[in-house]
């Protein structure tokens, strides 16, 4: 059996990119800025894991920040944007799926994600303004290749790869004015829930750090985003041609982002592939 080493990401991303499946590295076309990834390791992740003492693969995920097509620098800077790609390993961290560290957005900027390869679970949580240990809303969004996820204003989030075999590759647009705040996820030793594999099904285990946590609302992305003109088929990088469609990343108060999901209770009994 021939196993292909390279995954072509060009159709889904709109950029001349491939993924080396063995090295989990991006391979750049001639017209794409070559960016070195920031690497998140198990040593850096122990503070947010359900089992902080487990042994696992050292490198867990790779963040290519500020990636873009050569020649797009001025347009990106003018519109106060940043484009990133993240590669998340498959497998498990104990019973947990491989995940990102988790962070909040200072000044509550939203973020627009797109799944380029694999399948994603995005866990969103909104804390009370008066008591950060009280979580007012928890949303788990499941998305597959070409689907988009909006990280809502005032929500923290983690990205999860629920596959035991395939890597997850996501891209995202975000305001260049925002900063990631990892401190509360570190203090809480994780998100409101740990998402785990239980005999092939997805289960939720409450993080005891929090005083109050509601039940998880399971969702799928919903399109079109009428106000934004974003479709499944068009890669989000191509929105740079009409940057007004990305205005909501810098001006979230102008847009109603809450209508970008639809309820899907079937995810509560989802089978892990």
ChimeraX attribute file (.defattr): number of C-alpha atoms within 10 A of each C-alpha:
attribute: neighborCount
match mode: 1-to-1
recipient: residues
	/A:1	3
	/A:2	4
	/A:3	6
	/A:4	9
	/A:5	12
	/A:6	17
	/A:7	14
	/A:8	18
	/A:9	18
	/A:10	15
	/A:11	14
	/A:12	22
	/A:13	23
	/A:14	15
	/A:15	20
	/A:16	16
	/A:17	21
	/A:18	18
	/A:19	21
	/A:20	15
	/A:21	16
	/A:22	9
	/A:23	9
	/A:24	16
	/A:25	16
	/A:26	24
	/A:27	17
	/A:28	16
	/A:29	14
	/A:30	11
	/A:31	13
	/A:32	17
	/A:33	16
	/A:34	17
	/A:35	15
	/A:36	14
	/A:37	19
	/A:38	12
	/A:39	15
	/A:40	17
	/A:41	15
	/A:42	19
	/A:43	15
	/A:44	13
	/A:45	20
	/A:46	18
	/A:47	18
	/A:48	20
	/A:49	21
	/A:50	21
	/A:51	13
	/A:52	15
	/A:53	12
	/A:54	11
	/A:55	11
	/A:56	14
	/A:57	12
	/A:58	13
	/A:59	15
	/A:60	22
	/A:61	24
	/A:62	22
	/A:63	19
	/A:64	19
	/A:65	17
	/A:66	19
	/A:67	20
	/A:68	20
	/A:69	17
	/A:70	11
	/A:71	11
	/A:72	13
	/A:73	15
	/A:74	9
	/A:75	13
	/A:76	18
	/A:77	12
	/A:78	9
	/A:79	17
	/A:80	17
	/A:81	22
	/A:82	19
	/A:83	20
	/A:84	19
	/A:85	23
	/A:86	22
	/A:87	24
	/A:88	25
	/A:89	25
	/A:90	21
	/A:91	21
	/A:92	19
	/A:93	22
	/A:94	17
	/A:95	16
	/A:96	23
	/A:97	22
	/A:98	26
	/A:99	28
	/A:100	20
	/A:101	23
	/A:102	22
	/A:103	21
	/A:104	24
	/A:105	20
	/A:106	14
	/A:107	12
	/A:108	19
	/A:109	25
	/A:110	24
	/A:111	21
	/A:112	19
	/A:113	22
	/A:114	26
	/A:115	24
	/A:116	27
	/A:117	22
	/A:118	20
	/A:119	21
	/A:120	27
	/A:121	23
	/A:122	22
	/A:123	27
	/A:124	26
	/A:125	26
	/A:126	21
	/A:127	20
	/A:128	14
	/A:129	11
	/A:130	7
	/A:131	12
	/A:132	15
	/A:133	18
	/A:134	18
	/A:135	18
	/A:136	16
	/A:137	17
	/A:138	23
	/A:139	21
	/A:140	23
	/A:141	24
	/A:142	21
	/A:143	20
	/A:144	17
	/A:145	17
	/A:146	22
	/A:147	24
	/A:148	27
	/A:149	23
	/A:150	22
	/A:151	27
	/A:152	23
	/A:153	20
	/A:154	18
	/A:155	20
	/A:156	26
	/A:157	23
	/A:158	20
	/A:159	21
	/A:160	23
	/A:161	26
	/A:162	29
	/A:163	19
	/A:164	15
	/A:165	13
	/A:166	17
	/A:167	22
	/A:168	26
	/A:169	24
	/A:170	23
	/A:171	25
	/A:172	20
	/A:173	23
	/A:174	22
	/A:175	23
	/A:176	17
	/A:177	13
	/A:178	19
	/A:179	15
	/A:180	14
	/A:181	14
	/A:182	14
	/A:183	12
	/A:184	16
	/A:185	20
	/A:186	18
	/A:187	11
	/A:188	17
	/A:189	20
	/A:190	22
	/A:191	27
	/A:192	30
	/A:193	20
	/A:194	20
	/A:195	23
	/A:196	22
	/A:197	20
	/A:198	13
	/A:199	10
	/A:200	12
	/A:201	14
	/A:202	18
	/A:203	18
	/A:204	16
	/A:205	12
	/A:206	15
	/A:207	17
	/A:208	13
	/A:209	14
	/A:210	17
	/A:211	12
	/A:212	17
	/A:213	20
	/A:214	14
	/A:215	12
	/A:216	18
	/A:217	18
	/A:218	20
	/A:219	22
	/A:220	22
	/A:221	20
	/A:222	17
	/A:223	18
	/A:224	13
	/A:225	15
	/A:226	11
	/A:227	12
	/A:228	17
	/A:229	13
	/A:230	17
	/A:231	16
	/A:232	15
	/A:233	10
	/A:234	15
	/A:235	22
	/A:236	25
	/A:237	19
	/A:238	12
	/A:239	16
	/A:240	16
	/A:241	10
	/A:242	10
	/A:243	14
	/A:244	12
	/A:245	15
	/A:246	23
	/A:247	17
	/A:248	21
	/A:249	27
	/A:250	20
	/A:251	12
	/A:252	16
	/A:253	11
	/A:254	10
	/A:255	12
	/A:256	14
	/A:257	18
	/A:258	11
	/A:259	12
	/A:260	19
	/A:261	18
	/A:262	15
	/A:263	15
	/A:264	15
	/A:265	13
	/A:266	10
	/A:267	18
	/A:268	16
	/A:269	11
	/A:270	12
	/A:271	14
	/A:272	14
	/A:273	10
